[in-house]
Amino acid sequence: MEDEKEFKHPSYAMASFSHRQGSPKLFHSALEHHYNYVTLSIKTATLLRGDTGDRLYGPIHGDLIEVDFSSAQFAELLTTMNIGMGVACTLHSYNNKAIPRPPDIDSQTENLRAEFKDRAREFTKEILKETESVETLLNKPTLNKADRAKILCVLQRVSQELGQNMPFFVEMYQEATEKVATAAKAEIEGFMVGAVRQAGLAALAAGQVQVTPPPQLPVKTEEKA
């Protein structure tokens, strides 16, 4: 074994991404269950320098931090640099201490659905109440200026709710469901890639696949003067 010189410093670290299997609870993921997820691990590093080059060494256990991403969150992380505050992720461990999984809360689609139902219910009650007052006004022999203004106000309220507010909630709900569909697609693609990778590694280990080395790049030779 060659003699190696060891270098340590508080700034030395290593980072790695890894595919993992399972169905953990992930923060702000559009899906409840996941076939695969991606983990970012960062740990301290030691530089070992010898005659044949450098190599990095780190503790097998004792990551500074581990962060989990769903397949959709990981794809968003890589494709939205310098956009917004960041992508949601789940802190798995910090200073080698496990962090509890996120609590169960309603998803964005469930929350929007509940808000839409509550708003529609309250709006129905309000309009039914206003309808009674409008009906009373219409039964009067004559309508004065205040009566007409009251009826117009009710009609404008209905027009605003049906023409602006309700469509806005529907649009928000559609966007949320599209996020679920996109996340599901990314999850399926991640599962397929993981399955193909595992099958390929198993085939290589069994000697069932012949690996052809890449062609060598041509070496440029110096022209003689």
N, C-alpha and C positions, 0 to 999 in steps of 0.2 A: 504494500500500500504506500503510495507516494505521500510525502509530507505535505500537509495542507495547512495554510495559515487561515485562522478564523477571524472574521470581522463581524462585530455586532454594533448596532446603533439603534436608538429608539425609533428612528424613522424607517428602518428596514422592515418591509412587509411583503406579503404575497397575497394575490387575489386569484380566485378560481370560480368558475361556474360549473355546476353539475346538474344533470337530470336526475330526478328522484321520482319514485313511484309512491302512490298512496293518495289519500283523499283528505288532506288536512283542511281545517277552516282557515281561509285566507281573507285578509282584510280587504274590503271593498272590491271583491271579485264579483262579476256578474253571475257566476255559477255557484251553486251550493256544493257540488262535488267535482273533484278533479281526478283524472286518471294519472296525470304526471304534473310535476311542477319543477321549477328551476330554482336552485339555491346559489346565492352568492356568498362565498366564504372569504374572510380576510383574517390572516394570522400573521404573527411576527415572523421575521426571517433572519437567518444567519447566512452570511456569505462565506463560503469555503473556497479558497483560491489555491490551486496547485499548479504543477508544471504542465498539466494537460488542459487547463482552463478553469473556469469558475463553475460552481454549482451552488444552488440555494437549498437551504435546509430549514424546516420549520417543525413545530410540534405536531405530532399526529392528532392529538386532542388538545384543545385549548385555543379555539378560534377567538379572535377579538370580537368578531361579530358574524352572524349568519342571518341572511335575509332571504325570504321565500317570495317567489313570483309565480303567478299563474302563467300559462302559455301566452295568453292575451296581454297580460301586464308586461311580460318580458319583451314581447314584440313591440309594444308601445314604447317601452323604455329605449329600445335601440333605434326607433324611427322618429322620435320626437325630441331630439336634443335641442336645447336652448328654447324650448317651448313650455311655458307655464312654470309652475312651482316644482313639478316632479310627478312621478308615477306612483300610485299606491303600491305598497309592498307590506309584507308581514315580518316583523322582527321575531326571529326564531330563537336566537341566543345572543347574549351580550356579556363579554368578559367571561366566557365559558359557563354562564348561568342561563338556564332555560327560561324563556319568557312564556307565560300562559297564552294559549290560543285566544283569538278574538272572541268576544261574547256573541251570542246569537241576537241579531237585530234584523228587522225587515229589510229586504232588498230594495233597490231603487224602484223597480217595477211594482212591487207589492205596496210600497209607500205611496207611489203616485196613484195606484188604483184605489187605495183607501181614501186618499185626499179627494179624488174625483167623486167617489161615491158620497162622501160627507158633504162636499160642496153642492152636488146635485140635490141631495136630500134637503139641505138648508134652503137652497134656492127654490125648491118646490114649495116648501112651507111658506116662504116669504111671498111668492107669487100668488099662492092660494089666498093668503091674507089680503094682499093688495087687490085681488080679483073681487073680493067681497066689497071693498070700499068703492071700487070702480062700478060695480053693479048697482050699488046704492046711488051713486051719482047719476048713472044712466037712467034710473027710475024717476029722477026729478023732471018736472015739466019743462024746465029751462036750465041751461048750464051757464054759469057766469064764467068770468075769466079765470078765477081761481080753480074752478072745477075742471076746466079744459087743461090748465097747467098740471093739475094732479094726474089726469089721465095720460097726458103726454109724458110725464115723468115715469110712470109705470111702463109705458111702451118703450121708452128709451132704455130703461133698466133691463127689460127682457131682450131688447135688441143687442145691447152690449154684452150680456151674458152669453147669449146664443151665437152671436157673431164674432166675438173676440175671446172671451175668457174660456169658454168650453173648448173651442178649437185649439187654444194654446195648450190646455191640459192634454188633449188628444195627441198633439204634436210631441209634447214632452214624453208621453207614454210610448209613442212610436219610436222615439230616439232611444229610450231605455230598452225596449224589446230588441231593437237592432243591435245594441251593445251585447245583449245576451246571445243573439245569433252569432255575432262575430266572435265572442269568447268561446262559444261552443265549437265553432269551426276551427279556431286555433287549438282548442283542446284535442279535437279529433286528429288534426294534423300532427300535433305533438305526440299523441299516442302512437300514430302510424310510424312516425320517424323513429320513436323509441323501439317499437317492435321490430322494425327493419334492422336497426342497429344491433339489437340483441341477437337476432337471427343470424346476422352476418358474423358477429363475433363468435357465436357458437359454431358456425360452419367453419370459420378459420381455425378454431381450437380443435375441431375434429378432422382437420385436413381435407375438408371437402371442397375448399375453394383454392384455386391456384392464383396467387397474386403475381401479376406481371409488373416488374419494376418499370418506372417511367423511363422513356428514352433519355439518353444523356444529351445535354445541351452541347452544341458544337463549341469547341475551344478555339478562340481566335489566336492565330499564330502571327508572330511579328514577321513582316516581310524583310528579306535580306536586302541590304543596300547594294 
